[in-house]
Amino acid sequence: MSTGPGDATRGGVYGAAGPAGHGWATAGPADLDPDVRLLIEGLVQAVHDGDDPRIRNLLAKLAAAADTDALLHLRRRLYDNMPAPADTPVADE
């Protein structure tokens, strides 16, 4: 299987899992099927890129394979990857 964008700089969207809550991290349910996990990460990347045809394709594939845990993981990943609204002040670090 081919790898996704960003592989060299951050482990890639199809690469090793990072800690949960760090944007690109793929941590999720331990028993989540690896193929479903790849579909979810591909969807997160496609949403981030605004690639509507790829989103439709991946959603169709996910619909055939996903269970409740997978859908909840997709929801969590999409929220983790969502930028703050432009009018929301960001706390200084």
C-alpha positions, 0 to 999 in steps of 0.5 A: 500500500502506498503511503500518504503525504507528510510521511517523512516529517511526521510519521505520515497519516498512514504511519506509526501512531502518536499520542492521542490529541496531537492532531496527526496521532492515530491512537484509538481503540486497541482492537480497531481493524488496521484497514479501518484505521487507515480509512479513518486517517485517510478521511481525516487527511482528505477533509483537511485537504478539502478533497471532496471526491476522495472523501466520498470514496473513503466514506463509501469504503468505511460504511461497508466496514465500520462499527460503532467504535470506528465511527466514534474514532472517526468523530474524535479524529476529525475533532482533534484535527479541526482548527480553532475558529478565526474569531477565537482567541488562542491562549499564549503558550 
